[in-house]
């Protein structure tokens, strides 16, 4: 437990948590990339993915399956309206409104991106390990080829010809 850490605070129990087991818990990101963007977070203050024990990896795998099955049954109009009503920031409201504008908001996702920003240079902003599950909906971007390669946008789609 790190007193300064927002995820350690959520780990103690938060009304926004959607799932938990002995080692991990989950909640919807307040700045969703797409409707249903969820985070799975260890209850103890682990920073890097390489610090996970083998048994914790297994628990994380179970968590991924269980969180996906929960989010596929969730009414996201309700989730994001609630986030707007209890907003943590104007920026969060902007992201939640974008999610609400998605015409596919309450359809089952077509695909998922999974990812960890494992270090500050990789884009991590909260120094407590968190696994992103980002549902994808057909047509949510014009050409999704490359997926997580878009961490460096111009390197994303390796099928585009270059000179
Ligand atoms: Zn923490």
Backbone and ligand atoms as CSV (ligand in chain L), in Angstrom:
chain,resi,resn,atom,element,x,y,z
A,1,UNK,N,N,0.847,-1.210,0.000
A,1,UNK,CA,C,0.000,0.000,0.000
A,1,UNK,C,C,0.876,1.251,0.000
A,2,UNK,N,N,0.612,2.095,-0.967
A,2,UNK,CA,C,1.322,3.366,-1.068
A,2,UNK,C,C,0.276,4.464,-0.842
A,3,UNK,N,N,0.455,5.234,0.195
A,3,UNK,CA,C,-0.559,6.233,0.602
A,3,UNK,C,C,-0.869,7.250,-0.509
A,4,UNK,N,N,0.117,7.520,-1.343
A,4,UNK,CA,C,-0.050,8.534,-2.381
A,4,UNK,C,C,-0.744,7.992,-3.632
A,5,UNK,N,N,-0.915,6.663,-3.678
A,5,UNK,CA,C,-1.295,6.029,-4.943
A,5,UNK,C,C,-2.809,5.889,-5.070
A,6,UNK,N,N,-3.357,6.427,-6.157
A,6,UNK,CA,C,-4.802,6.411,-6.384
A,6,UNK,C,C,-5.322,4.978,-6.550
A,7,UNK,N,N,-4.535,4.107,-7.198
A,7,UNK,CA,C,-5.015,2.735,-7.409
A,7,UNK,C,C,-4.976,1.936,-6.103
A,8,UNK,N,N,-4.017,2.221,-5.230
A,8,UNK,CA,C,-4.022,1.573,-3.905
A,8,UNK,C,C,-5.281,1.975,-3.139
A,9,UNK,N,N,-5.702,3.216,-3.320
A,9,UNK,CA,C,-6.917,3.698,-2.655
A,9,UNK,C,C,-8.138,2.937,-3.190
A,10,UNK,N,N,-8.236,2.807,-4.520
A,10,UNK,CA,C,-9.364,2.059,-5.117
A,10,UNK,C,C,-9.353,0.596,-4.669
A,11,UNK,N,N,-8.135,0.047,-4.468
A,11,UNK,CA,C,-8.010,-1.387,-4.129
A,11,UNK,C,C,-8.698,-1.712,-2.813
A,12,UNK,N,N,-8.805,-0.714,-1.941
A,12,UNK,CA,C,-9.431,-0.939,-0.628
A,12,UNK,C,C,-10.944,-1.076,-0.734
A,13,UNK,N,N,-11.463,-0.832,-1.949
A,13,UNK,CA,C,-12.907,-0.947,-2.151
A,13,UNK,C,C,-13.457,0.375,-2.622
A,14,UNK,N,N,-14.066,0.344,-3.788
A,14,UNK,CA,C,-14.609,1.562,-4.365
A,14,UNK,C,C,-15.905,1.188,-5.066
A,15,UNK,N,N,-16.889,2.062,-4.982
A,15,UNK,CA,C,-18.202,1.741,-5.569
A,15,UNK,C,C,-18.123,1.551,-7.085
A,16,UNK,N,N,-17.056,2.067,-7.696
A,16,UNK,CA,C,-16.932,1.924,-9.143
A,16,UNK,C,C,-16.254,0.624,-9.582
A,17,UNK,N,N,-15.776,-0.157,-8.616
A,17,UNK,CA,C,-15.143,-1.414,-9.003
A,17,UNK,C,C,-16.194,-2.378,-9.554
A,18,UNK,N,N,-15.827,-3.061,-10.643
A,18,UNK,CA,C,-16.802,-3.944,-11.311
A,18,UNK,C,C,-16.521,-5.421,-11.073
A,19,UNK,N,N,-15.323,-5.720,-10.563
A,19,UNK,CA,C,-14.926,-7.131,-10.391
A,19,UNK,C,C,-13.722,-7.179,-9.463
A,20,UNK,N,N,-13.590,-8.302,-8.738
A,20,UNK,CA,C,-12.350,-8.514,-7.984
A,20,UNK,C,C,-12.157,-9.987,-7.682
A,21,UNK,N,N,-10.904,-10.380,-7.499
A,21,UNK,CA,C,-10.593,-11.667,-6.877
A,21,UNK,C,C,-9.601,-11.363,-5.752
A,22,UNK,N,N,-8.863,-12.376,-5.266
A,22,UNK,CA,C,-7.989,-12.117,-4.114
A,22,UNK,C,C,-6.834,-11.169,-4.447
A,23,UNK,N,N,-6.429,-11.119,-5.715
A,23,UNK,CA,C,-5.213,-10.388,-6.073
A,23,UNK,C,C,-5.443,-9.148,-6.924
A,24,UNK,N,N,-6.571,-9.127,-7.647
A,24,UNK,CA,C,-6.809,-8.065,-8.623
A,24,UNK,C,C,-8.211,-7.500,-8.476
A,25,UNK,N,N,-8.400,-6.314,-9.028
A,25,UNK,CA,C,-9.746,-5.743,-9.121
A,25,UNK,C,C,-9.835,-4.966,-10.425
A,26,UNK,N,N,-11.047,-4.562,-10.781
A,26,UNK,CA,C,-11.235,-3.918,-12.080
A,26,UNK,C,C,-12.277,-2.815,-11.996
A,27,UNK,N,N,-12.102,-1.834,-12.859
A,27,UNK,CA,C,-13.073,-0.728,-12.971
A,27,UNK,C,C,-12.957,-0.144,-14.375
A,28,UNK,N,N,-13.952,0.638,-14.766
A,28,UNK,CA,C,-13.919,1.278,-16.090
A,28,UNK,C,C,-13.076,2.541,-16.030
A,29,UNK,N,N,-12.221,2.706,-17.050
A,29,UNK,CA,C,-11.364,3.886,-17.157
A,29,UNK,C,C,-12.240,5.142,-17.265
A,30,UNK,N,N,-11.887,6.182,-16.534
A,30,UNK,CA,C,-12.660,7.437,-16.566
A,30,UNK,C,C,-12.382,8.246,-17.831
A,31,UNK,N,N,-11.416,7.819,-18.620
A,31,UNK,CA,C,-11.062,8.490,-19.874
A,31,UNK,C,C,-11.090,7.433,-20.982
A,32,UNK,N,N,-12.287,6.868,-21.244
A,32,UNK,CA,C,-12.351,5.683,-22.107
A,32,UNK,C,C,-11.906,5.960,-23.540
A,33,UNK,N,N,-11.060,5.078,-24.049
A,33,UNK,CA,C,-10.698,5.136,-25.467
A,33,UNK,C,C,-11.913,4.722,-26.298
A,34,UNK,N,N,-12.620,3.701,-25.835
A,34,UNK,CA,C,-13.861,3.235,-26.465
A,34,UNK,C,C,-14.804,2.814,-25.333
A,35,UNK,N,N,-16.108,2.647,-25.643
A,35,UNK,CA,C,-17.026,2.193,-24.602
A,35,UNK,C,C,-16.579,0.839,-24.028
A,36,UNK,N,N,-16.467,0.788,-22.708
A,36,UNK,CA,C,-16.117,-0.456,-22.029
A,36,UNK,C,C,-14.652,-0.584,-21.673
A,37,UNK,N,N,-13.861,0.440,-21.977
A,37,UNK,CA,C,-12.426,0.417,-21.652
A,37,UNK,C,C,-12.258,0.180,-20.152
A,38,UNK,N,N,-11.670,-0.970,-19.811
A,38,UNK,CA,C,-11.546,-1.369,-18.401
A,38,UNK,C,C,-10.083,-1.543,-18.021
A,39,UNK,N,N,-9.819,-1.411,-16.741
A,39,UNK,CA,C,-8.481,-1.648,-16.206
A,39,UNK,C,C,-8.548,-2.785,-15.200
A,40,UNK,N,N,-7.542,-3.649,-15.221
A,40,UNK,CA,C,-7.393,-4.679,-14.194
A,40,UNK,C,C,-6.112,-4.355,-13.439
A,41,UNK,N,N,-6.240,-4.264,-12.114
A,41,UNK,CA,C,-5.171,-3.697,-11.297
A,41,UNK,C,C,-4.873,-4.636,-10.124
A,42,UNK,N,N,-3.592,-4.906,-9.839
A,42,UNK,CA,C,-3.293,-5.720,-8.656
A,42,UNK,C,C,-3.657,-4.962,-7.375
A,43,UNK,N,N,-4.109,-5.705,-6.361
A,43,UNK,CA,C,-4.482,-5.051,-5.102
A,43,UNK,C,C,-3.250,-4.539,-4.362
A,44,UNK,N,N,-2.110,-5.223,-4.542
A,44,UNK,CA,C,-0.911,-4.704,-3.883
A,44,UNK,C,C,-0.152,-3.768,-4.831
A,45,UNK,N,N,0.636,-2.901,-4.233
A,45,UNK,CA,C,1.306,-1.856,-5.004
A,45,UNK,C,C,2.495,-2.422,-5.783
A,46,UNK,N,N,2.169,-3.016,-6.955
A,46,UNK,CA,C,3.202,-3.506,-7.867
A,46,UNK,C,C,3.334,-2.452,-8.970
A,47,UNK,N,N,4.545,-2.127,-9.344
A,47,UNK,CA,C,4.730,-1.095,-10.365
A,47,UNK,C,C,4.892,-1.710,-11.757
A,48,UNK,N,N,5.800,-2.669,-11.879
A,48,UNK,CA,C,6.140,-3.220,-13.200
A,48,UNK,C,C,5.533,-4.605,-13.400
A,49,UNK,N,N,5.291,-4.943,-14.643
A,49,UNK,CA,C,4.694,-6.252,-14.937
A,49,UNK,C,C,5.642,-7.390,-14.570
A,50,UNK,N,N,6.939,-7.120,-14.630
A,50,UNK,CA,C,7.913,-8.179,-14.311
A,50,UNK,C,C,7.918,-8.508,-12.812
A,51,UNK,N,N,7.244,-7.699,-12.006
A,51,UNK,CA,C,7.169,-7.983,-10.567
A,51,UNK,C,C,6.049,-8.957,-10.220
A,52,UNK,N,N,5.222,-9.338,-11.205
A,52,UNK,CA,C,4.135,-10.286,-10.912
A,52,UNK,C,C,4.687,-11.685,-10.689
A,53,UNK,N,N,4.187,-12.348,-9.642
A,53,UNK,CA,C,4.523,-13.752,-9.408
A,53,UNK,C,C,3.760,-14.607,-10.423
A,54,UNK,N,N,4.254,-15.827,-10.613
A,54,UNK,CA,C,3.608,-16.731,-11.570
A,54,UNK,C,C,2.124,-16.945,-11.227
A,55,UNK,N,N,1.848,-17.139,-9.934
A,55,UNK,CA,C,0.462,-17.381,-9.528
A,55,UNK,C,C,-0.412,-16.144,-9.795
A,56,UNK,N,N,0.188,-14.958,-9.684
A,56,UNK,CA,C,-0.566,-13.727,-9.945
A,56,UNK,C,C,-0.891,-13.590,-11.441
A,57,UNK,N,N,0.030,-14.047,-12.280
A,57,UNK,CA,C,-0.246,-14.054,-13.726
A,57,UNK,C,C,-1.479,-14.889,-14.018
A,58,UNK,N,N,-1.584,-16.038,-13.357
A,58,UNK,CA,C,-2.747,-16.903,-13.574
A,58,UNK,C,C,-4.028,-16.205,-13.138
A,59,UNK,N,N,-3.946,-15.514,-12.007
A,59,UNK,CA,C,-5.118,-14.769,-11.532
A,59,UNK,C,C,-5.482,-13.654,-12.507
A,60,UNK,N,N,-4.473,-13.038,-13.091
A,60,UNK,CA,C,-4.723,-11.980,-14.079
A,60,UNK,C,C,-5.419,-12.561,-15.312
A,61,UNK,N,N,-4.967,-13.729,-15.750
A,61,UNK,CA,C,-5.614,-14.377,-16.902
A,61,UNK,C,C,-7.087,-14.626,-16.635
A,62,UNK,N,N,-7.378,-15.142,-15.437
A,62,UNK,CA,C,-8.787,-15.363,-15.082
A,62,UNK,C,C,-9.542,-14.041,-15.088
A,63,UNK,N,N,-8.890,-13.020,-14.554
A,63,UNK,CA,C,-9.512,-11.703,-14.482
A,63,UNK,C,C,-9.868,-11.172,-15.861
A,64,UNK,N,N,-8.976,-11.343,-16.805
A,64,UNK,CA,C,-9.234,-10.846,-18.162
A,64,UNK,C,C,-10.511,-11.479,-18.716
A,65,UNK,N,N,-10.601,-12.801,-18.570
A,65,UNK,CA,C,-11.799,-13.506,-19.057
A,65,UNK,C,C,-13.054,-13.003,-18.363
A,66,UNK,N,N,-12.972,-12.887,-17.038
A,66,UNK,CA,C,-14.168,-12.527,-16.274
A,66,UNK,C,C,-14.598,-11.088,-16.550
A,67,UNK,N,N,-13.631,-10.185,-16.658
A,67,UNK,CA,C,-13.984,-8.780,-16.919
A,67,UNK,C,C,-14.606,-8.652,-18.312
A,68,UNK,N,N,-14.067,-9.375,-19.289
A,68,UNK,CA,C,-14.663,-9.322,-20.627
A,68,UNK,C,C,-16.104,-9.820,-20.576
A,69,UNK,N,N,-16.344,-10.899,-19.840
A,69,UNK,CA,C,-17.718,-11.411,-19.799
A,69,UNK,C,C,-18.645,-10.416,-19.088
A,70,UNK,N,N,-18.125,-9.683,-18.107
A,70,UNK,CA,C,-18.949,-8.651,-17.446
A,70,UNK,C,C,-19.211,-7.484,-18.399
A,71,UNK,N,N,-18.165,-7.007,-19.046
A,71,UNK,CA,C,-18.377,-5.800,-19.866
A,71,UNK,C,C,-19.279,-6.081,-21.066
A,72,UNK,N,N,-19.273,-7.341,-21.527
A,72,UNK,CA,C,-20.145,-7.670,-22.664
A,72,UNK,C,C,-21.626,-7.672,-22.267
A,73,UNK,N,N,-21.878,-7.624,-20.953
A,73,UNK,CA,C,-23.280,-7.597,-20.491
A,73,UNK,C,C,-23.654,-6.246,-19.890
A,74,UNK,N,N,-22.770,-5.271,-20.004
A,74,UNK,CA,C,-22.982,-4.008,-19.293
A,74,UNK,C,C,-23.639,-2.948,-20.179
A,75,UNK,N,N,-24.504,-2.167,-19.568
A,75,UNK,CA,C,-25.144,-1.035,-20.242
A,75,UNK,C,C,-24.231,0.190,-20.090
A,76,UNK,N,N,-23.492,0.500,-21.143
A,76,UNK,CA,C,-22.509,1.577,-21.036
A,76,UNK,C,C,-23.122,2.973,-21.069
A,77,UNK,N,N,-24.334,3.088,-21.588
A,77,UNK,CA,C,-24.994,4.395,-21.505
A,77,UNK,C,C,-25.156,4.776,-20.036
A,78,UNK,N,N,-25.526,3.783,-19.238
A,78,UNK,CA,C,-25.694,4.018,-17.800
A,78,UNK,C,C,-24.338,4.322,-17.131
A,79,UNK,N,N,-23.313,3.535,-17.487
A,79,UNK,CA,C,-21.976,3.715,-16.895
A,79,UNK,C,C,-21.454,5.134,-17.143
A,80,UNK,N,N,-21.530,5.586,-18.412
A,80,UNK,CA,C,-20.913,6.888,-18.721
A,80,UNK,C,C,-21.793,8.058,-18.287
A,81,UNK,N,N,-23.106,7.841,-18.256
A,81,UNK,CA,C,-23.967,8.901,-17.720
A,81,UNK,C,C,-23.661,9.104,-16.233
A,82,UNK,N,N,-23.437,7.998,-15.518
A,82,UNK,CA,C,-23.092,8.073,-14.094
A,82,UNK,C,C,-21.732,8.756,-13.899
A,83,UNK,N,N,-20.779,8.425,-14.777
A,83,UNK,CA,C,-19.460,9.075,-14.669
A,83,UNK,C,C,-19.574,10.578,-14.905
A,84,UNK,N,N,-20.443,10.965,-15.833
A,84,UNK,CA,C,-20.635,12.394,-16.103
A,84,UNK,C,C,-21.310,13.053,-14.896
A,85,UNK,N,N,-22.317,12.379,-14.351
A,85,UNK,CA,C,-23.037,12.937,-13.197
A,85,UNK,C,C,-22.122,13.107,-11.977
A,86,UNK,N,N,-21.147,12.181,-11.833
A,86,UNK,CA,C,-20.213,12.260,-10.692
A,86,UNK,C,C,-18.811,12.616,-11.195
A,87,UNK,N,N,-18.752,13.574,-12.091
A,87,UNK,CA,C,-17.517,13.760,-12.853
A,87,UNK,C,C,-16.306,14.092,-11.983
A,88,UNK,N,N,-15.152,13.526,-12.374
A,88,UNK,CA,C,-13.906,13.813,-11.671
A,88,UNK,C,C,-13.164,14.967,-12.326
A,89,UNK,N,N,-13.485,15.256,-13.599
A,89,UNK,CA,C,-12.837,16.376,-14.285
A,89,UNK,C,C,-13.573,16.669,-15.593
A,90,UNK,N,N,-13.370,17.867,-16.133
A,90,UNK,CA,C,-13.980,18.219,-17.421
A,90,UNK,C,C,-13.461,17.305,-18.527
A,91,UNK,N,N,-12.202,16.926,-18.396
A,91,UNK,CA,C,-11.601,16.066,-19.406
A,91,UNK,C,C,-12.262,14.686,-19.418
A,92,UNK,N,N,-12.540,14.162,-18.245
A,92,UNK,CA,C,-13.222,12.875,-18.154
A,92,UNK,C,C,-14.609,12.974,-18.793
A,93,UNK,N,N,-15.304,14.094,-18.545
A,93,UNK,CA,C,-16.625,14.291,-19.139
A,93,UNK,C,C,-16.525,14.250,-20.666
A,94,UNK,N,N,-15.481,14.873,-21.212
A,94,UNK,CA,C,-15.280,14.874,-22.672
A,94,UNK,C,C,-15.165,13.441,-23.192
A,95,UNK,N,N,-14.358,12.626,-22.527
A,95,UNK,CA,C,-14.168,11.237,-22.966
A,95,UNK,C,C,-15.461,10.424,-22.814
A,96,UNK,N,N,-16.174,10.652,-21.721
A,96,UNK,CA,C,-17.424,9.913,-21.502
A,96,UNK,C,C,-18.468,10.283,-22.546
A,97,UNK,N,N,-18.505,11.586,-22.921
A,97,UNK,CA,C,-19.460,12.010,-23.959
A,97,UNK,C,C,-19.116,11.373,-25.296
A,98,UNK,N,N,-17.828,11.275,-25.593
A,98,UNK,CA,C,-17.388,10.594,-26.821
A,98,UNK,C,C,-17.875,9.143,-26.820
A,99,UNK,N,N,-17.742,8.489,-25.664
A,99,UNK,CA,C,-18.192,7.092,-25.570
A,99,UNK,C,C,-19.701,7.020,-25.819
A,100,UNK,N,N,-20.442,7.971,-25.214
A,100,UNK,CA,C,-21.901,7.982,-25.390
A,100,UNK,C,C,-22.293,8.250,-26.839
A,101,UNK,N,N,-21.451,8.983,-27.561
A,101,UNK,CA,C,-21.727,9.286,-28.978
A,101,UNK,C,C,-21.469,8.095,-29.897
A,102,UNK,N,N,-20.796,7.080,-29.371
A,102,UNK,CA,C,-20.466,5.937,-30.221
A,102,UNK,C,C,-21.745,5.168,-30.557
A,103,UNK,N,N,-22.107,5.081,-31.851
A,103,UNK,CA,C,-23.373,4.419,-32.205
A,103,UNK,C,C,-23.405,2.936,-31.833
A,104,UNK,N,N,-22.225,2.358,-31.560
A,104,UNK,CA,C,-22.160,0.933,-31.227
A,104,UNK,C,C,-22.092,0.722,-29.717
A,105,UNK,N,N,-22.365,1.775,-28.938
A,105,UNK,CA,C,-22.100,1.728,-27.498
A,105,UNK,C,C,-22.686,0.496,-26.811
A,106,UNK,N,N,-23.874,0.094,-27.197
A,106,UNK,CA,C,-24.449,-1.062,-26.505
A,106,UNK,C,C,-24.532,-2.301,-27.377
A,107,UNK,N,N,-23.552,-2.438,-28.271
A,107,UNK,CA,C,-23.446,-3.702,-28.999
A,107,UNK,C,C,-22.206,-4.431,-28.497
A,108,UNK,N,N,-22.193,-5.727,-28.650
A,108,UNK,CA,C,-21.047,-6.526,-28.193
A,108,UNK,C,C,-19.811,-6.105,-28.992
A,109,UNK,N,N,-18.681,-5.861,-28.307
A,109,UNK,CA,C,-17.476,-5.483,-29.050
A,109,UNK,C,C,-17.109,-6.552,-30.081
A,110,UNK,N,N,-16.477,-6.100,-31.162
A,110,UNK,CA,C,-16.046,-7.023,-32.219
A,110,UNK,C,C,-14.651,-7.570,-31.937
A,111,UNK,N,N,-13.879,-6.867,-31.092
A,111,UNK,CA,C,-12.475,-7.230,-30.877
A,111,UNK,C,C,-11.969,-6.481,-29.641
A,112,UNK,N,N,-10.746,-6.786,-29.252
A,112,UNK,CA,C,-10.148,-6.122,-28.081
A,112,UNK,C,C,-8.687,-5.813,-28.338
A,113,UNK,N,N,-8.228,-4.698,-27.798
A,113,UNK,CA,C,-6.794,-4.473,-27.626
A,113,UNK,C,C,-6.502,-4.624,-26.138
A,114,UNK,N,N,-5.390,-5.295,-25.859
A,114,UNK,CA,C,-4.918,-5.452,-24.481
A,114,UNK,C,C,-3.570,-4.770,-24.374
A,115,UNK,N,N,-3.307,-4.152,-23.232
A,115,UNK,CA,C,-1.992,-3.549,-23.148
A,115,UNK,C,C,-1.605,-3.029,-21.783
A,116,UNK,N,N,-0.306,-2.923,-21.610
A,116,UNK,CA,C,0.282,-2.359,-20.396
A,116,UNK,C,C,1.313,-1.328,-20.810
A,117,UNK,N,N,1.218,-0.154,-20.216
A,117,UNK,CA,C,2.273,0.845,-20.404
A,117,UNK,C,C,3.280,0.610,-19.272
A,118,UNK,N,N,4.304,-0.162,-19.581
A,118,UNK,CA,C,5.169,-0.691,-18.526
A,118,UNK,C,C,6.399,0.194,-18.329
A,119,UNK,N,N,6.157,1.383,-17.792
A,119,UNK,CA,C,7.240,2.348,-17.560
A,119,UNK,C,C,6.827,3.715,-18.087
A,120,UNK,N,N,7.399,4.754,-17.503
A,120,UNK,CA,C,7.051,6.133,-17.885
A,120,UNK,C,C,7.297,6.402,-19.370
A,121,UNK,N,N,8.417,5.893,-19.895
A,121,UNK,CA,C,8.725,6.136,-21.304
A,121,UNK,C,C,7.775,5.399,-22.233
A,122,UNK,N,N,7.065,4.429,-21.690
A,122,UNK,CA,C,6.055,3.713,-22.467
A,122,UNK,C,C,4.670,4.338,-22.292
A,123,UNK,N,N,4.606,5.455,-21.568
A,123,UNK,CA,C,3.351,6.185,-21.455
A,123,UNK,C,C,2.608,6.004,-20.139
A,124,UNK,N,N,3.198,5.289,-19.196
A,124,UNK,CA,C,2.508,5.079,-17.916
A,124,UNK,C,C,2.420,6.400,-17.153
A,125,UNK,N,N,1.226,6.697,-16.617
A,125,UNK,CA,C,1.055,7.925,-15.833
A,125,UNK,C,C,0.735,7.620,-14.366
A,126,UNK,N,N,0.205,6.434,-14.082
A,126,UNK,CA,C,-0.003,6.019,-12.689
A,126,UNK,C,C,0.956,4.859,-12.439
A,127,UNK,N,N,1.858,5.043,-11.462
A,127,UNK,CA,C,2.924,4.058,-11.246
A,127,UNK,C,C,2.461,2.889,-10.383
A,128,UNK,N,N,1.410,2.250,-10.831
A,128,UNK,CA,C,0.862,1.041,-10.199
A,128,UNK,C,C,0.329,0.239,-11.383
A,129,UNK,N,N,0.875,-0.954,-11.553
A,129,UNK,CA,C,0.551,-1.778,-12.722
A,129,UNK,C,C,-0.945,-1.772,-13.045
A,130,UNK,N,N,-1.298,-1.576,-14.303
A,130,UNK,CA,C,-2.696,-1.716,-14.718
A,130,UNK,C,C,-2.763,-2.242,-16.145
A,131,UNK,N,N,-3.614,-3.233,-16.312
A,131,UNK,CA,C,-3.809,-3.919,-17.590
A,131,UNK,C,C,-5.029,-3.301,-18.274
A,132,UNK,N,N,-4.821,-2.739,-19.466
A,132,UNK,CA,C,-5.940,-2.133,-20.206
A,132,UNK,C,C,-6.644,-3.191,-21.055
A,133,UNK,N,N,-7.964,-3.195,-20.991
A,133,UNK,CA,C,-8.776,-3.949,-21.954
A,133,UNK,C,C,-9.582,-2.905,-22.718
A,134,UNK,N,N,-9.286,-2.772,-24.001
A,134,UNK,CA,C,-9.944,-1.738,-24.821
A,134,UNK,C,C,-10.789,-2.431,-25.882
A,135,UNK,N,N,-12.136,-2.444,-25.674
A,135,UNK,CA,C,-13.003,-3.065,-26.671
A,135,UNK,C,C,-12.910,-2.303,-27.998
A,136,UNK,N,N,-13.013,-3.046,-29.089
A,136,UNK,CA,C,-12.976,-2.409,-30.410
A,136,UNK,C,C,-14.244,-2.753,-31.178
A,137,UNK,N,N,-14.714,-1.779,-31.917
A,137,UNK,CA,C,-15.965,-1.890,-32.650
A,137,UNK,C,C,-15.646,-1.638,-34.113
A,138,UNK,N,N,-16.169,-2.519,-34.954
A,138,UNK,CA,C,-15.908,-2.365,-36.373
A,138,UNK,C,C,-16.231,-0.940,-36.796
A,139,UNK,N,N,-15.327,-0.295,-37.487
A,139,UNK,CA,C,-15.553,1.068,-37.958
A,139,UNK,C,C,-15.170,2.138,-36.954
A,140,UNK,N,N,-14.624,1.771,-35.778
A,140,UNK,CA,C,-14.280,2.819,-34.791
A,140,UNK,C,C,-13.077,3.656,-35.248
A,141,UNK,N,N,-12.281,3.132,-36.164
A,141,UNK,CA,C,-11.336,3.965,-36.902
A,141,UNK,C,C,-11.256,3.425,-38.318
A,142,UNK,N,N,-10.816,4.277,-39.232
A,142,UNK,CA,C,-10.929,3.942,-40.645
A,142,UNK,C,C,-10.172,2.659,-40.994
A,143,UNK,N,N,-8.932,2.564,-40.566
A,143,UNK,CA,C,-8.130,1.383,-40.884
A,143,UNK,C,C,-7.390,0.961,-39.607
A,144,UNK,N,N,-7.940,-0.008,-38.893
A,144,UNK,CA,C,-7.359,-0.349,-37.572
A,144,UNK,C,C,-6.088,-1.198,-37.658
A,145,UNK,N,N,-5.650,-1.543,-38.870
A,145,UNK,CA,C,-4.498,-2.451,-38.961
A,145,UNK,C,C,-3.277,-1.864,-38.235
A,146,UNK,N,N,-2.682,-2.690,-37.412
A,146,UNK,CA,C,-1.516,-2.251,-36.647
A,146,UNK,C,C,-1.797,-2.200,-35.158
A,147,UNK,N,N,-3.065,-1.894,-34.784
A,147,UNK,CA,C,-3.484,-1.964,-33.377
A,147,UNK,C,C,-2.508,-1.318,-32.406
A,148,UNK,N,N,-1.977,-2.103,-31.505
A,148,UNK,CA,C,-1.116,-1.556,-30.442
A,148,UNK,C,C,0.180,-0.944,-30.990
A,149,UNK,N,N,0.486,-1.215,-32.253
A,149,UNK,CA,C,1.651,-0.559,-32.865
A,149,UNK,C,C,1.473,0.963,-32.883
A,150,UNK,N,N,0.220,1.437,-32.725
A,150,UNK,CA,C,-0.056,2.884,-32.738
A,150,UNK,C,C,0.450,3.626,-31.505
A,151,UNK,N,N,1.142,2.926,-30.614
A,151,UNK,CA,C,1.812,3.645,-29.523
A,151,UNK,C,C,2.790,4.673,-30.097
A,152,UNK,N,N,3.299,4.402,-31.292
A,152,UNK,CA,C,4.039,5.417,-32.056
A,152,UNK,C,C,3.280,5.549,-33.379
A,153,UNK,N,N,2.403,6.612,-33.468
A,153,UNK,CA,C,1.398,6.640,-34.534
A,153,UNK,C,C,1.937,6.389,-35.943
A,154,UNK,N,N,3.042,6.997,-36.317
A,154,UNK,CA,C,3.477,6.831,-37.704
A,154,UNK,C,C,4.003,5.419,-37.986
A,155,UNK,N,N,4.233,4.642,-36.924
A,155,UNK,CA,C,4.691,3.265,-37.097
A,155,UNK,C,C,3.526,2.274,-37.027
A,156,UNK,N,N,2.317,2.792,-36.822
A,156,UNK,CA,C,1.165,1.934,-36.568
A,156,UNK,C,C,0.874,0.947,-37.690
A,157,UNK,N,N,0.525,1.461,-38.838
A,157,UNK,CA,C,0.072,0.582,-39.919
A,157,UNK,C,C,1.240,0.262,-40.844
A,158,UNK,N,N,1.788,-0.933,-40.716
A,158,UNK,CA,C,2.973,-1.294,-41.520
A,158,UNK,C,C,2.596,-1.749,-42.919
A,159,UNK,N,N,1.286,-1.723,-43.228
A,159,UNK,CA,C,0.845,-2.105,-44.574
A,159,UNK,C,C,0.793,-0.902,-45.513
A,160,UNK,N,N,0.896,0.302,-44.946
A,160,UNK,CA,C,0.846,1.497,-45.798
A,160,UNK,C,C,2.207,1.651,-46.505
A,161,UNK,N,N,2.191,1.777,-47.834
A,161,UNK,CA,C,3.468,1.949,-48.542
A,161,UNK,C,C,4.196,3.209,-48.113
A,162,UNK,N,N,5.510,3.164,-48.012
A,162,UNK,CA,C,6.349,4.313,-47.672
A,162,UNK,C,C,7.417,4.486,-48.719
A,163,UNK,N,N,7.919,5.723,-48.861
A,163,UNK,CA,C,9.031,5.874,-49.793
A,163,UNK,C,C,10.273,6.384,-49.076
L,1,ZN,ZN,ZN,-0.506,1.656,-5.677
